[in-house]
């Protein structure tokens, strides 16, 4: 298995080699995120890799979203303590 993450390498989802706090932004691209952890309940407005428009998801605290996310928008995001898993 390749060490680099790509959406065509779904086995890469099962481990993260880097974590980063996410500050929601309508312009910042997150890069090759494997999943998002949401520590504080609310709405997360997220764009999945390969999609052209974001989806708003209501999540409880402590949610792991196994999404190949490319962006977490500030607009409409109320969830907190978001961590990107690379």
N, C-alpha and C positions, 0 to 999 in steps of 0.2 A: 504494500500500500504506500502510496506517495505520502511524504511528510507534510506537503503543503495542502491546505484546505481548498477545496473547490466544491460547489454544489453537486458536481458529478462524482464526488468522493464522499458519499454519505457516511461511511465508516469513520470519517474524521469527526463526526458529531459527538462521539462518545468520550472524548477527552479534550481538555483545554490546556494549552501550554502558556496562556497569558490571560490575565483579567484586567479590565479597565473600567473605571467609573464612566458612565454615559451622562453627558449633559445634553438633554434634548435640544436639537437645533434644526431649523428648517433648511439649512444649507450644508451642514457638515455630513460627509459620507463616512460611515464607520469602517469601511473596508471589509475584509473577509471574516465576518462574525459567524461563529458556529451556533450560538444560542444567546438568549438574554435571560438574566435573572432579574426579577422585579421584587424588591424587598418591601415596598410600600404600596398598599392597595390603591387602585384607581384605573384610569384609562391610559393605555399606551397607544399612540398613533404611530404605527410602524410600517415601513416599506420593506417588503421582502425582495431579495435579489431576484431579478427577472420580472418583477411587476412594474407597472407604470404608475400606479396610484396606491396610496397608503390605505391601511385598514385600521380602524379603531377597535381595540380589544379591551374589554373590562376584565381586570384580573384581581384576585385577592392577594394579600401580602404573601410573600414567599413563593411566588410562581416562577417556574422554569419554563421558558418558551423556546422550544426547539425549532427556531426559525432561522433560516439563512438571511438575517436582516442586513440591510445596507444603510438604513437611516431610521432614527427615532425623531420624529418631528416635535418641536416645542409646542406648536399649535395643537390644541386639544389634548395634550398629554398632561394628566394629573397624577399619574403614578410616580413614585419616588424610589430612590435607592436602586437605580437601574445599573446593572453590571453587564458589560459585554464579555462574552467568553470566546477567546480566539484559539 
